[in-house]
Amino acid sequence: MDNHVGDPLSYSLDELAQMEESKGYHRIKSRRKYAEERRYHVRKQTKNIKLLFLKSGRSRRRILSKERKEKELRDKKYERERDRKKEKETEKEKKEEEAVIGQEIKYLDKRYPKEMHQLLFRRLKDYFENKAKLEEYLHEAINESTDDMAVLMKLRDIIVEKRRKKQASDTYKNKGYSGHMNYDNERAHHRSKEIIKIWKEGKFANNSDNCLFGEDTSEIKILDVGCGNGDILAMMGDLLKVQNKKEQLFGVDVDSFHGECVHRFENEITFVKYDGTNLTAFADNTFDFIIALQTLHHIENSQQLKVLTQEISRVLKPRGYILVREHDCNTLSMKYLINLEHHLYSQVLAEHVDVKAYTQYKAHYRTKQEWIRLFLSLPTLVHLPLVNDAIISYSNNITNHYYDRFSKHLSELFYF
């Protein structure tokens, strides 16, 4: 039989019938397999079509919610990476500065002589006959000193000898101020009047109900973040004729200033020590007006700064206002000048020398746009740029300081 494979005459009838039956079975099996494969592909295509064209109702909301969560996770991851990158850049910048400086004279160095002398003369011009005389004193002090503090103390000695005492007005007598208008009081008086002028003359509201400083300001509640010795806040209370100062004027600062504040204005201001985390001492929607005058740049940690701005927004009343005074710091030379200006105010021109403030001085400066972005990252705040530049124009603004303001939930506001 093996010799006649393929010859139908060599098979019996039973064998031929069995072979025909087997062929039919295989044909049916292949047809069934083809039909199943066809149905599988049709189902798959139908499913894809449904996913493409029938995403509606609950399924669509679920998909959108998932996409939104994924986007939030991506944004948070991006923010964390950006913060880490900024911290690394800051550390790198500090190391580069330390390597470049490599000397005991830190801010009063010779890399920016023109800007440095210009700043010194503008801040100290009331005490020197001319710029050449100041440069002579400065050159002598730097040659005889080993560090910045020694130079500043020599300048202070010269200024103390030349300082002209001015008689204080009756407004400040018997109110916790000395009989003379010293530098600290004069500066605080000027700053508080400047703040009130900005808010009164800015013309940012469309009716008197929206205007913070109307005719009656006796019941306004104010918070000063980074109040220092409290003199600006106390003078604002006097100028605004606040009815109950102790219950309406609040100052927040760190431990290094806290003792001085409590001792000087304990009967006029309620002082709260800032622990570096939050403002839990105050309830939500407490204050009509919050000021932060060249304070926020002293917080180096970006996460800590973000928490503080969130807390400021929390304790601010709806339709309340935040006034910020900061430096627009966009170059390394500007950073040196700002540091020098801080030390001039705290060590040379101030009534009392604060050695602790000098040795523990820290700052992380930002540009104006970076500060705006920080506040606008909070959904409750809107930016209210000042419309009257004449109010805040400075003839000696060498360190790029400026005012900016923000409001909470102020949808009806417009300028005119």
Order of alpha helices (4+ residues) and beta strands (2+ residues): alpha-alpha-alpha-alpha-alpha-beta-beta-alpha-beta-alpha-alpha-beta-alpha-beta-beta-alpha-beta-alpha-alpha-alpha-beta-beta
